[in-house]
Amino acid sequence: MWEKDFVECLEKSTAAHPLIDEAFDLKQEHMPERIYKYFRDCDYSRYNLRTDTVWLSSPHAYNDPYDCAFTISEEMIVETAIGILIEPRIEEYNLQDIISRDAIEKSKRSENPLRSLAEYISMFKSPLPGKYLEGMVELTSSVLPELINNIVSFMPRLQAATKVCSFSAICDSIIMWSHYADYHKGFCVEYAIEPLMSGHACWQNLYKVIYSPKLYDMTRWAKLLIEPDQGISNSMYPLLATIHKFDGWAYEEEWRLVLFDLKLTGDRNYHVPTPIRVYLGSRMNTSSKKAVRAICEERNIEVSEMHRATNSFELTAMR
């Protein structure tokens, strides 16, 4: 599926070999012609309809407690940090004069770099092993915990700085009308995506949700925060956690608008294209229909009403 190729492009993109454009070409090729936003009928939803806006919020405001969640391996972060801390000590104790560079590199790549390096050193009669290990114990007991804490604490900040607005590729989901449109008493707004140029901010920040049975693993990106000189820097990597979601939600066929705001300026409205159609819920009362229709007529937006089929579990739109 194209979603897998899209993810691989973003994961493998590096400063030396950027694949961001290739990923966006895949997105453009599979972008739906229309996307839909379900609303409950209230003053604020009518304001959004009247002003061509939607509400961007942090994931913690969503009904899914795992929305935009991810996992990282603290053990692998520790191993990476230890590997980085080894090199200064090699120079400090002139260990390169005791063991070969090949042995040093093998130690750094091993499951436990400190233990591996100590084993190489212990093969030689030298007072350095004890001094070396004592120094490393002191270093790892002070610097390493602080380093790990900084990395681990930064990740939730990244999640909180994410601003999201969810859309769907379908407008006739009985479940979504129930969940997001006040039990079919609200309305659903249709936006045309096809006419937008690829440079449009809404187009650029709209992504297909990837459904998965597992949390997205951000360990590789977290490791880059402590070893940034590998030429693998990729500012798009955090997006991958944002667009991965529990596969139990796959029926929503979600596309989501995603922005990152590290200044934590809070949730806010965001400008989107003018809707081309509004669908009124099958349980919407007469006064609400009249009010929403008035807004649409003023703005030349077409209106349809959803009706329940009499012989199947289906909703159909009628003008």
C-alpha positions as CSV (number, residue, x, y, z in Angstrom):
1,M,0.0,0.0,0.0
2,W,1.1,3.5,-0.7
3,E,1.0,4.5,3.0
4,K,3.8,2.1,3.7
5,D,5.9,3.6,1.0
6,F,5.1,7.1,2.4
7,V,6.3,6.1,5.8
8,E,9.5,4.5,4.5
9,C,10.3,7.7,2.6
10,L,10.0,9.8,5.7
11,E,11.9,7.3,7.9
12,K,14.8,7.0,5.4
13,S,15.1,10.6,4.4
14,T,18.4,12.1,5.4
15,A,20.2,15.4,4.8
16,A,22.5,13.6,2.3
17,H,19.6,11.7,0.6
18,P,16.3,13.6,1.1
19,L,13.1,11.7,0.3
20,I,10.6,14.3,1.5
21,D,9.6,15.3,-2.0
22,E,9.1,11.7,-3.0
23,A,6.8,11.2,0.1
24,F,4.8,14.3,-0.9
25,D,4.4,13.1,-4.4
26,L,2.9,9.9,-3.1
27,K,0.5,11.9,-0.9
28,Q,-0.5,14.1,-3.8
29,E,-1.2,11.0,-6.0
30,H,-3.6,9.5,-3.4
31,M,-5.1,12.7,-1.9
32,P,-8.9,12.4,-1.9
33,E,-10.9,14.8,-4.0
34,R,-13.1,15.7,-1.0
35,I,-12.7,15.5,2.8
36,Y,-15.4,15.9,5.4
37,K,-15.6,17.4,8.9
38,Y,-18.3,16.3,11.3
39,F,-19.7,18.9,13.7
40,R,-22.2,19.0,16.5
41,D,-24.6,22.0,16.0
42,C,-23.6,24.8,18.3
43,D,-22.7,28.5,18.1
44,Y,-19.0,27.7,17.8
45,S,-19.5,25.2,15.0
46,R,-21.6,27.7,13.1
47,Y,-18.8,30.2,13.6
48,N,-16.4,27.8,12.0
49,L,-18.8,27.4,9.1
50,R,-19.2,31.1,8.7
51,T,-15.5,32.0,8.9
52,D,-13.9,29.1,7.0
53,T,-12.1,27.8,10.1
54,V,-11.6,24.6,12.0
55,W,-10.3,24.0,15.6
56,L,-6.8,22.8,16.0
57,S,-6.2,21.1,19.4
58,S,-3.6,19.1,21.2
59,P,-4.1,15.3,21.1
60,H,-5.0,15.1,24.9
61,A,-8.3,16.7,24.0
62,Y,-9.3,13.8,21.7
63,N,-11.5,10.9,22.7
64,D,-8.7,8.4,22.0
65,P,-6.2,8.4,25.0
66,Y,-3.6,7.0,22.7
67,D,-4.0,9.6,20.0
68,C,-0.5,10.7,18.8
69,A,1.1,8.4,21.4
70,F,4.4,6.7,20.7
71,T,6.9,4.5,22.4
72,I,10.7,4.8,22.9
73,S,13.2,2.3,24.2
74,E,14.9,3.9,27.2
75,E,17.4,1.0,27.2
76,M,18.5,1.8,23.7
77,I,18.8,5.5,24.5
78,V,21.0,4.6,27.4
79,E,23.2,2.4,25.2
80,T,23.5,5.1,22.7
81,A,24.5,7.7,25.3
82,I,27.1,5.3,26.8
83,G,28.6,4.8,23.4
84,I,29.0,8.5,22.9
85,L,30.5,9.0,26.4
86,I,33.2,6.3,25.7
87,E,35.1,8.3,23.2
88,P,36.3,11.2,25.5
89,R,37.4,8.7,28.0
90,I,39.5,6.8,25.4
91,E,41.4,10.0,24.8
92,E,41.6,10.9,28.5
93,Y,43.2,7.6,29.4
94,N,45.0,7.0,26.1
95,L,43.2,3.7,25.7
96,Q,44.1,3.7,22.0
97,D,47.7,2.9,23.1
98,I,46.4,-0.2,25.0
99,I,43.8,-1.7,22.8
100,S,43.2,-1.5,19.0
101,R,40.8,0.8,17.4
102,D,39.0,-2.2,16.0
103,A,38.4,-3.4,19.6
104,I,37.2,0.0,20.6
105,E,34.6,0.2,17.8
106,K,33.4,-3.4,18.5
107,S,32.9,-2.3,22.1
108,K,30.8,0.7,21.1
109,R,28.6,-1.5,18.9
110,S,28.2,-4.2,21.5
111,E,25.1,-4.7,23.7
112,N,27.0,-3.3,26.8
113,P,29.8,-1.0,25.5
114,L,31.3,-0.3,29.0
115,R,31.6,-4.0,29.9
116,S,33.0,-4.9,26.6
117,L,35.6,-2.3,26.7
118,A,36.6,-3.2,30.2
119,E,37.1,-6.8,29.1
120,Y,39.5,-5.7,26.4
121,I,41.4,-3.5,28.8
122,S,41.6,-6.3,31.5
123,M,43.6,-8.4,29.1
124,F,46.6,-6.1,29.7
125,K,48.6,-5.6,32.9
126,S,47.8,-2.0,33.6
127,P,46.3,0.1,36.5
128,L,44.0,1.8,34.0
129,P,41.0,-0.6,34.2
130,G,40.2,0.3,37.8
131,K,40.8,4.0,37.2
132,Y,38.8,3.8,34.0
133,L,35.9,2.0,35.4
134,E,35.8,4.2,38.5
135,G,35.7,7.3,36.2
136,M,33.0,5.8,34.0
137,V,30.9,4.9,37.0
138,E,31.1,8.5,38.3
139,L,30.3,9.8,34.9
140,T,27.3,7.5,34.2
141,S,25.9,8.1,37.7
142,S,25.8,11.9,37.2
143,V,25.7,12.9,33.5
144,L,23.9,10.0,32.0
145,P,20.7,10.1,34.1
146,E,20.3,13.8,33.4
147,L,20.8,13.2,29.7
148,I,18.2,10.4,29.6
149,N,15.8,12.5,31.7
150,N,16.1,15.4,29.2
151,I,15.4,13.1,26.3
152,V,12.4,11.3,27.9
153,S,10.9,14.6,29.2
154,F,11.2,16.2,25.8
155,M,9.0,13.6,24.1
156,P,5.8,14.4,25.9
157,R,6.5,18.1,25.2
158,L,6.6,17.2,21.6
159,Q,3.2,15.5,21.8
160,A,1.7,18.5,23.7
161,A,3.0,20.8,21.0
162,T,1.2,18.9,18.3
163,K,-2.0,20.6,17.0
164,V,-4.4,18.4,15.1
165,C,-7.8,18.6,13.3
166,S,-9.4,15.4,12.0
167,F,-11.3,15.0,8.8
168,S,-12.7,11.9,7.0
169,A,-12.7,10.7,3.4
170,I,-16.4,9.7,3.9
171,C,-19.5,11.6,4.9
172,D,-22.0,8.8,5.4
173,S,-20.6,6.9,8.4
174,I,-23.4,6.1,10.8
175,I,-20.9,5.7,13.6
176,M,-19.2,9.1,13.0
177,W,-22.5,10.9,12.7
178,S,-23.2,9.4,16.1
179,H,-19.9,10.2,17.7
180,Y,-19.0,13.6,16.3
181,A,-22.3,15.1,15.1
182,D,-24.3,14.8,18.2
183,Y,-26.2,11.6,17.4
184,H,-27.0,12.8,13.9
185,K,-28.4,16.1,15.2
186,G,-25.3,18.0,13.8
187,F,-23.9,18.6,10.4
188,C,-21.0,17.5,8.2
189,V,-19.0,19.9,6.0
190,E,-17.4,19.0,2.7
191,Y,-14.2,20.6,1.5
192,A,-12.8,20.3,-2.0
193,I,-9.1,19.3,-1.9
194,E,-8.5,18.6,-5.6
195,P,-8.5,22.3,-6.7
196,L,-5.9,23.3,-4.1
197,M,-2.3,23.9,-5.3
198,S,0.3,21.8,-3.6
199,G,1.8,24.9,-2.1
200,H,-1.5,25.6,-0.1
201,A,-0.8,25.4,3.6
202,C,-3.9,23.2,4.2
203,W,-2.7,20.8,1.5
204,Q,0.9,20.7,2.8
205,N,-0.2,19.9,6.4
206,L,-2.9,17.3,5.5
207,Y,-1.9,13.7,6.0
208,K,-3.5,10.2,5.7
209,V,-3.7,8.5,9.1
210,I,-1.8,5.2,9.2
211,Y,-3.7,2.5,11.2
212,S,-1.6,0.1,13.2
213,P,-2.0,-2.5,16.0
214,K,1.2,-1.0,17.7
215,L,2.4,2.3,19.0
216,Y,4.8,4.0,16.7
217,D,8.4,3.6,17.8
218,M,10.3,6.9,18.1
219,T,13.5,5.5,19.5
220,R,15.5,6.1,16.3
221,W,14.5,9.8,16.3
222,A,15.1,10.1,20.1
223,K,18.6,8.7,19.6
224,L,19.3,11.4,17.1
225,L,18.7,14.0,19.8
226,I,21.9,12.9,21.5
227,E,24.0,11.9,18.4
228,P,23.0,14.6,15.9
229,D,26.1,14.3,13.8
230,Q,25.1,11.3,11.8
231,G,23.7,13.2,8.9
232,I,20.3,11.6,9.5
233,S,18.5,14.7,10.8
234,N,14.9,14.6,9.7
235,S,12.5,17.3,10.9
236,M,9.5,15.3,9.5
237,Y,10.2,12.3,11.8
238,P,7.9,13.4,14.6
239,L,5.0,13.6,12.1
240,L,5.1,9.8,11.9
241,A,4.0,9.4,15.5
242,T,1.2,11.9,14.9
243,I,-0.3,10.1,12.0
244,H,-0.1,6.6,13.4
245,K,-3.3,5.4,15.2
246,F,-4.8,2.3,16.7
247,D,-6.3,0.2,13.9
248,G,-9.6,-0.1,15.7
249,W,-10.3,3.4,14.3
250,A,-9.7,2.4,10.7
251,Y,-13.4,2.8,9.8
252,E,-13.0,6.5,10.1
253,E,-10.8,6.8,7.0
254,E,-9.1,9.7,8.6
255,W,-7.0,12.5,7.1
256,R,-5.7,15.0,9.6
257,L,-4.4,18.5,9.5
258,V,-1.2,18.6,11.6
259,L,0.9,21.5,12.8
260,F,3.7,21.5,15.4
261,D,3.9,24.5,17.8
262,L,6.9,24.1,20.2
263,K,6.1,27.5,21.7
264,L,2.9,25.9,23.1
265,T,0.7,28.8,22.2
266,G,-2.4,26.8,22.8
267,D,-5.3,25.4,20.7
268,R,-6.7,27.7,18.1
269,N,-8.8,28.2,15.0
270,Y,-7.1,27.6,11.6
271,H,-8.2,28.9,8.2
272,V,-9.3,26.3,5.6
273,P,-10.9,26.5,2.1
274,T,-14.5,27.6,1.8
275,P,-16.8,24.5,2.0
276,I,-18.6,23.4,-1.1
277,R,-21.4,21.6,0.7
278,V,-23.0,21.0,4.1
279,Y,-24.9,17.9,5.0
280,L,-27.6,18.2,7.7
281,G,-28.0,15.3,10.1
282,S,-31.0,13.0,9.8
283,R,-32.1,14.0,13.4
284,M,-31.4,17.7,13.1
285,N,-34.4,19.8,14.3
286,T,-36.2,22.3,12.1
287,S,-34.8,25.4,13.7
288,S,-31.2,24.2,13.5
289,K,-31.7,23.3,9.9
290,K,-33.0,26.8,9.2
291,A,-30.1,28.5,10.9
292,V,-27.4,26.4,9.2
293,R,-29.1,26.8,5.8
294,A,-29.2,30.6,6.3
295,I,-25.4,30.6,6.7
296,C,-24.9,28.4,3.7
297,E,-27.3,30.5,1.5
298,E,-25.4,33.7,2.5
299,R,-22.1,32.1,1.5
300,N,-23.3,30.2,-1.6
301,I,-22.7,26.8,-0.1
302,E,-24.8,23.9,-1.3
303,V,-26.9,22.0,1.3
304,S,-28.1,18.4,1.4
305,E,-29.9,16.4,4.1
306,M,-29.0,13.0,5.3
307,H,-31.8,10.4,5.3
308,R,-31.9,6.9,6.7
309,A,-32.6,4.1,4.3
310,T,-35.7,2.0,5.1
311,N,-34.3,-1.4,4.2
312,S,-30.6,-1.2,5.1
313,F,-28.1,0.4,7.5
314,E,-27.2,3.3,5.2
315,L,-27.4,7.1,5.0
316,T,-28.2,8.9,1.7
317,A,-27.8,12.6,0.9
318,M,-30.7,14.4,-0.7
319,R,-31.1,18.0,-1.6
